[in-house]
């Protein structure tokens, strides 16, 4: 089986013990949702800005952290945490206020790192200055929604900026040694296998710190739901997705940290494909496929 570097293994080695990510809400919006670019955002994005399990923005950041720690203690025993600002665009807003928030969080004794989810077109000079400063103080990475390299798909999903723009903006992060992670979605409307392989080839070439791979799923509270009802485009079957993920693992360099191998939809809102609801089954199938490939190669 081709081994890959998982989130758990990387951070366990990095910080000498289990590290848990706390999904937090900084109270931000997004230029693709507040009318700056459009009002509907990326068509797959939920009402909560793809942060369905993040803390409540109506609570203080300390309350959110404690709530998340209590919730996740049911799964994992740890005293080391990554502050993950997940939903909406976390470099879009008052940079002085955001900088103060991030610096406050990383000063906590229980926080060993910081993850900031944002857009590649929201990396202004002020933002970059903030990130450079944070990068000196803590273990930082920036999460960027690549999704695909296909320009037709980028337009269809209403990402709001071209692949060329994405590529140019990440160069700035690389120049300043700021780690970044890319999100990839398999199964976007009308994409074929070669489109998805092309995206992974690009990820391989830019060599990010990490990657998250998701399957496309449709939730009731997203523009994608209406689009699906109107167009009924084909969705990936579970076995197709499993093989694509294993192909991606085979292609990517071993030092890229695999943060996620499948999506995690809100089961109450999930419309399709239903197999996405059983996350453990998908991961188990990926593991089985990787083992089968290894046995063939022996």
PyMOL commands that set and color helices and strands:
alter all, ss='L'
color gray80, all
select helices_A, chain A and resi 7-15+61-72+95-106+125-137+151-156+163-175+193-206+223-231+238-251+274-277+279-297
alter helices_A, ss='H'
color red, helices_A
select strands_A, chain A and resi 5-6+20-24+81-85+111-118+139-147+179-186+210-215+218-219+257-260+270-272
alter strands_A, ss='S'
color yellow, strands_A
deselect
rebuild
show_as cartoon
